[in-house]
Structures are given as structure tokens and as C-alpha cells.
Amino acid sequence: MAAAADRLAAAARHGAGIGLGWRPEVALLLLDRPDLAFTEVIAESIAGPARRDGTVPTHVPHHLAEWLTATGRPCIPHGVKLGLGGAERPAQDRIARLAAAARAVDAPLVSEHLAFVRAGGIEIGHLTPLPRTRAMVDLLVEHIGIVADGLPVPFAVEHAAALFGWPDDELDEAAFVAEVVGRSGAALVLDLANVVVGCANHGGTPSHFLDTVPLEQVAYVHVAGGVERDGLRHDTHAHPLWPEVLDLVAEVAERAPWAPVLLERDDRFPPRAELEAELDSLTDVRIVPSESVTRRPLPRPAASNRSREEGLADRQAELARALVAGGPVPDGFDAGRIAVAADALRHKRAGEVRDRFPALAHALDQGAGFDHGPGFETAFVAYARTVPPPGSTVADGLAFAATLDRAALTEQARDELAVSRRRGRGGRRGFRGGPPRGPRRR
């Protein structure tokens, strides 16, 4: 474990300490950029669900394995499905999955999000914000300790972007994150795009956030882009970096020069030249002395006593139903913002199903087999208004297709669906890894 942590420390001293999140679409770019200091991979894309005997299958994609072998630089598994802020204790099989991912890439640490992703039997398919209360701080500190005890490496947590808040928030985001990280001893993944989103959507300033959170516990930094829609900032990981994020990179380089910076891109991948230009822009604003930087030791999360928030499970379930199952907005929440968040989730699901079932989407865009309106997007969004995510993109696509007139679909679309059904019945055995399906990183 010490050797792996040393490699993360070396990342900040390698050039400007810049990294790129691993995705199949950017695998060759990563191999071609010897100046990149580290990468990050979605943990669930390299470690499958635990088997009955408790073992966890892993699969490191060829190009990622090649990069690890060629460079010896660190790769950090980044989880999106743990549900650290759920009312229930983190499931041991999900913790085992994170641990297996860490071992598969000899990681220096593992990271996850301060969010919940399921409640009341519903998979939300998104990193959903938590009530910023002291009771939730207690809960998170306990959950962080449970997860840390099951990992072979240190644990880091990331604050998530949010379109809405809870009606009984007691702390602003900066104070909430500071208390969770300070009391738990977890390392912090500082997401500058999420800082920009939080300040724009909920008030405050980035400088206040950086002044408040314990920067000495920052392990590494995320940067990404997004859009402004419906009067709110959306962190999409599918658009160019915001200028404000680049400004914050320069500020963090002065305050926490040991922390390497990772560019996240999950969708709508631009031409290679544009992505390289973004990496170069980060290098230009973040100059790290090659010998003078000493990384702070990564803290080990501490155990704690929990004060469970009264009724949290029921309240999270109500919110989950409002976001993805057509349920009423719970009392006290901003109905307009919940509507914006629910619409964004439906369109996110539509994009994922379109990527997985291109022939089906093309058939609907051409006018075949639907009753809800012209085109795949309209038909899927109408379906998703009352049907929560079934747990995977493939299952979502098949459930949606079951609502269509199969005879009206093209032959290519029917064949595409048949292949997925066969694989679902065991035609594709074993965990194969692949692109992440589930909550988008925020």
C-alpha cells in the first residue's frame, strides 16, 4: 500500500501533475501522452458483482493494462454505485467490489461520492444530493469508517453536484464537506466543476469553499465542463471546461500544489485535438515545482458513532419516486428544481439507451413503432416518466422496447434487441467490464 501511495505522490511531481479519466474512447490518447501523470477508472467497469462464493471478478481493459505496464503510473478506481449517503449501511458486496478494483490496478486509493443512489427499492441512476444536516454528517462518518475497514488502500470522498437542496439543510456545502472530511479522516477529491455548480445553483463563492474545506486532505482534483439550462448549472462531463474552472485550477495550484488534476470527460467526446487542447490548458495554468512538492500523507478514515437521521429512509424513497417514478414532490422541496432534475435524468437515460441500442433509436427516429410522439427521444422520455431505471442500461432498453410495436420496427432493431435478450439469458457469461452504466459522476 505504501508503494502505491508513493506513486500518487510522484504524480504531482511529474510535469504539471495532469491526468485524464480513462474511457474506451480516449484510451489511445492516454497511451500517446507520456506527460499524463495518472488516470482514473470507474470502479464498476473493472470489477463485477460479487459471486455467490464472495469472490469478485475483475477485468482490466487491454489499453488500460497496457498504459499501466508501460508507465507504472497510478490508476484510481472511482465508484459510482456504493450509495455512501443511503440510510442503510454500505453493502459488504459493494465494498468488496471497490476493494477488488483497487487490487486489479494496484491503486493508491479508492474514491466514491457523498450521495445516495437508491432508496425504497428504486435505483435512481444518478448521484443524488443529501440533506446537509449534522445527523447526516454523523451517518456519513460512520459509513466512511465501514467502507475504509473493507479496503486495502485509503479511501477518498468527493462532493457531488446538485440541482436542488433539501428543505432542512443546516450547513452550507462547504461546511458540510469540511465536517465530513475532517471528522472521518477521509481524503478529499476536490471537484472544481462541482464547486462552480454548487455556488451558481445554491449561493456562495468558490473562494469561500476553498477557504472552508480542509485542503490539506485533498488527494487529487477533478475538473470538467457543463452547460447552463433552465436557469441552473448542469455538470455534464460532456462539454468544454468552464473558464471559471480553469481559474480555480490556478488558485488550487497555489494552495495545494501536491494535488494532481484530472480532466473528466464521459460523453460527447470532441475531436482529439480539442481534448488535447484542454489538457494543455490545464498544464499552462498549473505549474508544479518538480522537486519541492511533498504530498501530505493520505489519512485513514476513523470510526465513529452514528446518530441516524429520523425517517431518512422514507424521505429518500419519496425523493427517489419523485425523481424517476412520477411520484409527487415531497413536502418542502422546490418543485421546480425537482422537475428540472427529473427531466435531466430522463434525458440522461435516453442518451445511454440510445448509445446501447443505436438501431432501435434510428428506427424510432425514422418514424417506426412508437405511439408517444416523433422520434426516439420523445418516446423514451414519455416511457421514463413513470418507469424507474431497472438497474442497467440494457434492461432499461429492453423494458422500453417492450412498450413498442415490435412488428413496426426495422429488422436491424429487432436483431439488436434479440442479441441483448439472449445475452441477458446467459448467452454472454462472466463479467467483461466495459463502459460504466449507472450513476453519472458528479
C-alpha positions as CSV (number, residue, x, y, z in Angstrom):
1,M,0.0,0.0,0.0
2,A,2.8,2.4,0.8
3,A,4.4,1.9,-2.6
4,A,1.1,2.7,-4.3
5,A,0.7,5.8,-2.3
6,D,4.2,6.9,-3.2
7,R,3.2,6.6,-6.9
8,L,0.3,9.1,-6.3
9,A,2.7,11.5,-4.6
10,A,5.0,11.2,-7.5
11,A,2.1,12.1,-9.9
12,A,2.2,15.7,-8.6
13,R,5.9,16.0,-9.3
14,H,5.6,14.7,-12.8
15,G,5.4,17.7,-15.0
16,A,2.3,19.6,-14.1
17,G,0.6,16.7,-12.5
18,I,-2.2,16.4,-15.0
19,G,-4.3,13.3,-15.6
20,L,-7.2,12.1,-17.8
21,G,-10.1,9.9,-16.8
22,W,-9.9,6.5,-18.6
23,R,-12.7,5.7,-21.1
24,P,-12.5,3.4,-24.1
25,E,-13.0,6.5,-26.3
26,V,-9.8,8.2,-25.0
27,A,-7.6,5.1,-24.4
28,L,-5.3,5.7,-27.3
29,L,-4.9,9.4,-26.4
30,L,-3.8,8.3,-22.9
31,L,-1.2,6.0,-24.4
32,D,0.1,8.7,-26.7
33,R,0.5,11.3,-23.9
34,P,3.6,10.4,-21.9
35,D,3.2,13.7,-19.9
36,L,0.0,12.5,-18.2
37,A,0.7,11.6,-14.6
38,F,-2.2,9.4,-13.6
39,T,-5.7,8.2,-14.6
40,E,-9.0,7.2,-13.0
41,V,-11.4,4.4,-14.0
42,I,-15.0,3.8,-12.9
43,A,-14.6,1.0,-10.4
44,E,-17.7,-0.8,-11.5
45,S,-16.4,-1.0,-15.0
46,I,-13.4,-3.2,-14.0
47,A,-14.9,-5.1,-11.0
48,G,-18.2,-7.1,-11.4
49,P,-20.8,-8.0,-8.9
50,A,-19.7,-10.4,-6.2
51,R,-20.2,-14.1,-6.9
52,R,-22.0,-16.5,-4.5
53,D,-18.7,-17.6,-3.1
54,G,-17.8,-14.0,-2.3
55,T,-15.2,-13.6,-4.9
56,V,-15.3,-10.6,-7.2
57,P,-14.5,-10.9,-11.0
58,T,-12.3,-8.2,-12.4
59,H,-11.4,-7.2,-16.0
60,V,-8.8,-4.5,-16.8
61,P,-9.3,-3.4,-20.4
62,H,-6.4,-4.1,-22.7
63,H,-5.4,-0.5,-23.4
64,L,-5.6,0.4,-19.7
65,A,-3.5,-2.6,-18.7
66,E,-1.0,-1.5,-21.5
67,W,-0.9,2.0,-20.1
68,L,-0.3,0.7,-16.5
69,T,2.5,-1.6,-17.6
70,A,4.2,1.0,-19.9
71,T,4.1,3.9,-17.5
72,G,4.0,2.5,-13.9
73,R,1.8,5.5,-13.0
74,P,-1.2,5.3,-10.8
75,C,-4.8,4.5,-11.6
76,I,-7.6,5.3,-9.2
77,P,-10.8,3.3,-9.1
78,H,-13.7,5.8,-8.7
79,G,-17.0,4.3,-7.5
80,V,-20.5,5.4,-8.6
81,K,-22.8,2.8,-7.2
82,L,-22.0,2.5,-3.5
83,G,-24.6,4.9,-2.1
84,L,-22.5,6.2,0.7
85,G,-25.2,8.5,2.0
86,G,-28.1,6.0,1.9
87,A,-30.0,5.3,5.1
88,E,-28.7,1.7,5.1
89,R,-25.2,0.6,5.9
90,P,-23.0,0.2,2.8
91,A,-23.4,-3.3,1.4
92,Q,-20.4,-5.5,2.0
93,D,-20.5,-6.9,-1.5
94,R,-20.3,-3.4,-2.9
95,I,-17.3,-2.6,-0.7
96,A,-15.7,-5.9,-1.8
97,R,-16.2,-4.7,-5.4
98,L,-14.3,-1.5,-4.7
99,A,-11.5,-3.5,-3.0
100,A,-11.2,-5.8,-5.9
101,A,-11.0,-2.9,-8.3
102,A,-8.2,-1.4,-6.2
103,R,-6.2,-4.7,-6.3
104,A,-6.8,-5.1,-10.0
105,V,-4.9,-1.9,-10.8
106,D,-2.6,-1.7,-7.8
107,A,-4.3,1.6,-6.8
108,P,-3.0,4.1,-4.4
109,L,-6.5,4.8,-3.1
110,V,-10.2,4.4,-3.9
111,S,-12.8,7.2,-4.2
112,E,-16.6,7.5,-4.0
113,H,-19.2,10.2,-3.6
114,L,-21.1,11.9,-0.8
115,A,-24.5,11.0,-2.3
116,F,-27.2,8.3,-2.4
117,V,-28.2,6.4,-5.5
118,R,-31.0,4.1,-4.4
119,A,-33.9,4.2,-1.9
120,G,-37.1,2.3,-1.4
121,G,-36.1,-0.4,-3.9
122,I,-35.6,2.2,-6.6
123,E,-32.3,2.7,-8.4
124,I,-32.1,6.4,-9.2
125,G,-29.3,6.1,-11.7
126,H,-27.7,9.3,-10.5
127,L,-25.7,10.7,-7.7
128,T,-28.5,12.3,-5.6
129,P,-27.8,15.1,-3.1
130,L,-28.1,14.5,0.7
131,P,-29.6,16.7,3.4
132,R,-26.8,18.8,4.8
133,T,-27.6,18.2,8.4
134,R,-25.4,17.3,11.4
135,A,-27.2,14.0,11.6
136,M,-26.2,13.2,8.0
137,V,-22.6,14.1,8.9
138,D,-22.8,11.5,11.7
139,L,-24.2,8.9,9.3
140,L,-21.5,9.6,6.6
141,V,-18.7,9.5,9.1
142,E,-19.9,6.0,10.2
143,H,-20.4,4.8,6.7
144,I,-16.9,6.0,5.6
145,G,-15.4,4.1,8.5
146,I,-17.2,0.9,7.5
147,V,-16.0,1.3,3.9
148,A,-12.5,2.1,4.9
149,D,-12.3,-1.0,7.0
150,G,-13.0,-3.1,4.0
151,L,-10.5,-1.6,1.6
152,P,-6.8,-2.4,1.2
153,V,-5.9,1.3,0.4
154,P,-7.0,4.7,1.7
155,F,-10.5,6.0,1.0
156,A,-11.3,9.4,-0.6
157,V,-14.7,11.0,-0.9
158,E,-16.0,13.5,-3.5
159,H,-18.7,16.2,-3.0
160,A,-21.4,15.8,-5.7
161,A,-23.0,18.5,-7.9
162,A,-26.7,19.2,-7.1
163,L,-29.6,20.9,-8.9
164,F,-31.6,21.1,-5.7
165,G,-31.2,21.1,-1.9
166,W,-33.2,19.6,1.0
167,P,-35.6,21.8,2.9
168,D,-34.0,21.1,6.3
169,D,-30.3,21.9,5.4
170,E,-28.4,23.1,8.4
171,L,-25.0,23.7,6.8
172,D,-23.8,25.2,3.5
173,E,-22.0,22.8,1.2
174,A,-18.5,23.9,2.2
175,A,-19.2,23.4,5.9
176,F,-20.9,20.1,5.3
177,V,-17.9,18.7,3.3
178,A,-15.5,20.1,5.8
179,E,-17.2,18.4,8.7
180,V,-17.5,15.0,6.9
181,V,-13.9,15.0,5.8
182,G,-12.5,16.5,9.0
183,R,-14.3,14.1,11.3
184,S,-13.9,10.9,9.2
185,G,-10.3,11.5,8.2
186,A,-11.1,10.5,4.6
187,A,-9.1,12.1,1.8
188,L,-10.9,14.6,-0.4
189,V,-11.5,14.5,-4.1
190,L,-11.9,18.2,-4.8
191,D,-14.2,18.7,-7.8
192,L,-13.8,22.2,-9.1
193,A,-16.7,21.9,-11.6
194,N,-18.9,20.8,-8.7
195,V,-17.8,23.9,-6.8
196,V,-18.8,26.1,-9.7
197,V,-22.2,24.3,-10.0
198,G,-22.9,24.5,-6.2
199,C,-22.1,28.2,-6.0
200,A,-24.2,29.0,-9.1
201,N,-27.2,27.0,-8.1
202,H,-27.2,27.5,-4.3
203,G,-25.2,30.6,-3.5
204,G,-21.7,31.2,-2.0
205,T,-18.4,31.7,-3.7
206,P,-15.6,29.3,-4.8
207,S,-13.2,31.2,-2.6
208,H,-15.4,30.5,0.5
209,F,-15.5,26.8,-0.4
210,L,-11.7,26.6,-0.7
211,D,-11.3,28.6,2.5
212,T,-13.6,26.2,4.4
213,V,-12.7,22.7,3.3
214,P,-9.5,21.1,4.7
215,L,-7.2,21.4,1.6
216,E,-4.5,19.5,3.5
217,Q,-6.7,16.4,3.0
218,V,-7.1,16.8,-0.8
219,A,-5.8,13.7,-2.6
220,Y,-6.5,14.9,-6.2
221,V,-8.7,17.3,-8.1
222,H,-11.4,16.9,-10.7
223,V,-12.2,19.3,-13.5
224,A,-15.0,19.1,-16.1
225,G,-17.4,21.1,-18.1
226,G,-21.1,21.5,-18.3
227,V,-24.0,23.7,-19.5
228,E,-26.5,26.2,-18.2
229,R,-30.1,25.1,-18.7
230,D,-33.4,26.0,-17.1
231,G,-31.6,28.8,-15.2
232,L,-29.3,26.2,-13.5
233,R,-25.8,24.9,-14.0
234,H,-25.5,21.3,-15.0
235,D,-22.2,19.4,-14.6
236,T,-22.4,17.1,-17.7
237,H,-18.8,15.9,-18.2
238,A,-19.8,16.2,-21.9
239,H,-18.9,19.8,-22.6
240,P,-15.8,22.0,-22.6
241,L,-14.3,23.2,-19.4
242,W,-15.9,26.3,-17.9
243,P,-13.5,29.3,-17.7
244,E,-14.2,29.6,-14.0
245,V,-12.9,26.1,-13.5
246,L,-9.6,27.0,-15.1
247,D,-9.3,30.0,-12.8
248,L,-9.8,27.7,-9.8
249,V,-7.2,25.3,-11.0
250,A,-4.6,28.1,-10.8
251,E,-5.9,29.0,-7.3
252,V,-5.7,25.4,-6.1
253,A,-2.2,25.1,-7.5
254,E,-1.1,27.8,-5.1
255,R,-3.0,26.4,-2.1
256,A,-2.5,22.6,-2.6
257,P,0.4,22.2,-5.1
258,W,0.8,18.5,-4.2
259,A,-2.6,17.6,-5.6
260,P,-2.7,16.3,-9.3
261,V,-5.6,17.4,-11.5
262,L,-7.7,15.0,-13.6
263,L,-9.8,16.0,-16.6
264,E,-13.1,14.2,-16.7
265,R,-14.9,13.5,-20.0
266,D,-17.7,10.9,-20.1
267,D,-19.7,11.7,-23.2
268,R,-19.8,13.7,-26.5
269,F,-16.1,13.2,-26.9
270,P,-14.7,16.0,-29.1
271,P,-12.1,15.6,-31.8
272,R,-8.8,14.6,-30.3
273,A,-7.2,18.0,-31.0
274,E,-9.8,19.7,-28.8
275,L,-9.3,17.3,-25.9
276,E,-5.6,17.7,-26.1
277,A,-6.0,21.5,-26.1
278,E,-8.0,21.2,-22.8
279,L,-5.2,19.1,-21.3
280,D,-2.7,21.7,-22.5
281,S,-4.7,24.5,-20.9
282,L,-4.6,22.8,-17.6
283,T,-0.8,22.4,-17.9
284,D,-0.5,26.1,-18.7
285,V,-2.3,27.2,-15.5
286,R,-0.9,24.6,-13.2
287,I,2.9,24.7,-12.9
288,V,4.2,22.4,-10.1
289,P,7.8,22.5,-8.9
290,S,9.3,19.2,-9.8
291,E,11.3,18.6,-6.6
292,S,9.9,20.9,-3.9
293,V,6.4,19.4,-3.5
294,T,5.8,16.9,-0.7
295,R,2.5,15.2,-0.6
296,R,0.6,15.1,2.7
297,P,0.1,11.6,4.0
298,L,-3.3,10.2,3.0
299,P,-5.4,9.9,6.2
300,R,-7.2,6.7,7.2
301,P,-10.9,7.3,7.9
302,A,-11.7,7.0,11.5
303,A,-14.5,5.0,13.1
304,S,-17.4,7.0,14.7
305,N,-20.7,6.7,16.4
306,R,-23.7,7.3,14.4
307,S,-26.8,9.4,15.1
308,R,-29.3,8.1,12.4
309,E,-31.5,10.8,11.0
310,E,-35.1,10.1,11.8
311,G,-37.1,8.9,8.9
312,L,-34.2,9.2,6.4
313,A,-35.0,6.0,4.5
314,D,-38.6,7.0,3.9
315,R,-37.7,10.6,2.9
316,Q,-35.0,9.3,0.4
317,A,-37.6,6.9,-1.0
318,E,-40.1,9.6,-1.5
319,L,-37.5,11.7,-3.3
320,A,-36.4,8.8,-5.5
321,R,-40.0,8.2,-6.6
322,A,-40.4,11.9,-7.4
323,L,-37.2,11.9,-9.5
324,V,-37.6,8.7,-11.5
325,A,-41.1,7.2,-11.0
326,G,-43.5,10.0,-11.4
327,G,-44.2,10.4,-7.7
328,P,-45.3,13.6,-6.0
329,V,-42.6,16.1,-4.9
330,P,-42.0,15.6,-1.1
331,D,-43.1,18.4,1.2
332,G,-40.6,21.2,1.5
333,F,-38.6,20.6,-1.7
334,D,-38.5,23.1,-4.6
335,A,-41.0,21.6,-7.1
336,G,-39.5,23.5,-10.0
337,R,-36.0,22.2,-9.3
338,I,-37.1,18.7,-8.7
339,A,-38.9,18.9,-12.1
340,V,-35.7,20.1,-13.8
341,A,-33.7,17.3,-12.1
342,A,-36.2,14.6,-13.1
343,D,-36.2,15.8,-16.7
344,A,-32.4,15.8,-16.8
345,L,-32.4,12.2,-15.5
346,R,-34.9,11.1,-18.2
347,H,-32.8,12.6,-21.0
348,K,-29.7,11.1,-19.5
349,R,-31.3,7.6,-19.5
350,A,-32.4,8.2,-23.1
351,G,-28.8,9.0,-24.2
352,E,-27.5,5.9,-22.5
353,V,-30.1,3.7,-24.1
354,R,-29.5,5.3,-27.5
355,D,-25.8,4.6,-27.2
356,R,-26.5,0.9,-26.3
357,F,-29.3,0.4,-28.9
358,P,-28.4,2.6,-31.9
359,A,-30.5,0.6,-34.4
360,L,-33.6,0.9,-32.2
361,A,-33.1,4.6,-31.8
362,H,-32.6,5.0,-35.5
363,A,-35.8,3.1,-36.3
364,L,-37.8,5.4,-34.0
365,D,-36.2,8.5,-35.3
366,Q,-37.3,7.3,-38.7
367,G,-40.9,7.0,-37.5
368,A,-41.4,3.3,-36.8
369,G,-43.0,1.6,-33.9
370,F,-43.9,4.3,-31.3
371,D,-47.1,5.9,-30.0
372,H,-45.8,8.7,-27.9
373,G,-44.5,11.2,-30.5
374,P,-42.0,11.7,-33.2
375,G,-38.6,10.2,-32.5
376,F,-36.7,8.0,-30.0
377,E,-36.0,10.8,-27.5
378,T,-39.7,11.8,-27.2
379,A,-40.9,8.1,-26.9
380,F,-38.3,7.2,-24.3
381,V,-38.8,10.3,-22.2
382,A,-42.5,9.6,-22.1
383,Y,-41.8,6.0,-21.0
384,A,-39.3,7.1,-18.4
385,R,-41.8,9.5,-16.7
386,T,-43.3,6.7,-14.7
387,V,-40.8,3.8,-15.1
388,P,-37.8,3.9,-12.8
389,P,-34.4,2.7,-14.0
390,P,-34.4,-1.1,-13.8
391,G,-30.7,-1.3,-12.8
392,S,-28.8,-1.4,-16.1
393,T,-28.9,0.3,-19.5
394,V,-29.6,-3.0,-21.3
395,A,-32.6,-3.8,-19.0
396,D,-33.8,-0.2,-19.5
397,G,-33.6,-0.5,-23.3
398,L,-35.4,-3.9,-23.3
399,A,-38.1,-2.7,-21.0
400,F,-38.7,0.3,-23.2
401,A,-38.7,-1.8,-26.4
402,A,-41.4,-4.0,-24.8
403,T,-43.8,-1.0,-24.9
404,L,-43.4,-0.6,-28.7
405,D,-45.0,-2.2,-31.7
406,R,-42.3,-4.8,-32.4
407,A,-43.7,-5.6,-35.8
408,A,-43.2,-2.0,-36.9
409,L,-39.5,-1.9,-36.0
410,T,-36.8,-2.4,-38.6
411,E,-35.1,-5.8,-38.9
412,Q,-31.9,-4.3,-37.6
413,A,-33.6,-3.1,-34.5
414,R,-35.3,-6.4,-33.8
415,D,-32.0,-8.2,-34.3
416,E,-30.3,-5.8,-31.9
417,L,-32.9,-6.4,-29.2
418,A,-32.7,-10.2,-29.7
419,V,-29.0,-10.3,-29.2
420,S,-29.4,-8.3,-25.9
421,R,-32.1,-10.7,-24.7
422,R,-30.0,-13.7,-25.4
423,R,-27.1,-12.3,-23.5
424,G,-29.4,-11.5,-20.6
425,R,-30.4,-15.1,-20.5
426,G,-26.8,-16.3,-20.2
427,G,-25.6,-16.0,-23.7
428,R,-22.7,-13.8,-22.5
429,R,-21.2,-15.4,-19.4
430,G,-19.0,-13.8,-16.9
431,F,-18.0,-10.2,-16.2
432,R,-16.4,-8.5,-19.2
433,G,-16.1,-4.9,-17.9
434,G,-16.8,-2.2,-20.3
435,P,-18.2,1.3,-20.2
436,P,-19.8,2.3,-16.9
437,R,-23.6,2.0,-16.7
438,G,-25.2,3.6,-13.7
439,P,-24.9,7.0,-11.9
440,R,-23.0,9.6,-13.9
441,R,-20.1,11.0,-12.0
442,R,-20.7,14.4,-10.4
